[in-house]
């Protein structure tokens, strides 16, 4: 899997990482940073999905979990890639999404997908800065009745988000750090 990890790192460096010290980026958290990581060009590509699915599956295959997911939209391709690879490997792990806002029509709710109260789950996130989105997903999952076993992050920006998440759930693992993308 190290070859696949290095290939995914190369894709993230090429397509997702930006450095602009002269005009810092405003992040979702409201902070400004010369570094920006937009994983979508990789997480929405065929090669990226294949690599991500395999790498995430290797990190969770030993867990007794029924599903993986997180806050839409960053976690959605991660959850779908993991679900597909897990099925292909004979160890199905379903996917789910946490909506940012509760629907007021249809069946409503914040949690959608192949998951039910009582299921043991992994929370996924593409990029973590402050941890706010992950904490929101954890709270929604728990409120729905899910048992959060682990948090798995594609890129940790190393700005305190991982530590904030660890106050709610352990273990928390990151596939990559911002330092590796630089």
CORMOFEN-V91619 format. One record per run of one state. SS is the DSSP state (H for helix, E for strand, - for the rest). FROM is the first residue (numbers start at 1). TO is the last residue. Records with the same first field share a line. If there is no record, write none. Layout:
SS = FROM-TO + FROM-TO
//
This chain:
- = 1-1 + 16-16 + 20-24 + 27-31 + 34-34 + 38-39 + 44-45 + 61-66 + 72-75 + 89-93 + 104-108 + 114-119 + 129-131 + 145-146 + 157-160 + 167-171 + 182-182
H = 2-15 + 40-43 + 46-60 + 76-88 + 132-144 + 161-166 + 178-181
E = 17-19 + 25-26 + 32-33 + 35-37 + 67-71 + 94-103 + 109-113 + 120-128 + 147-156 + 172-177
//
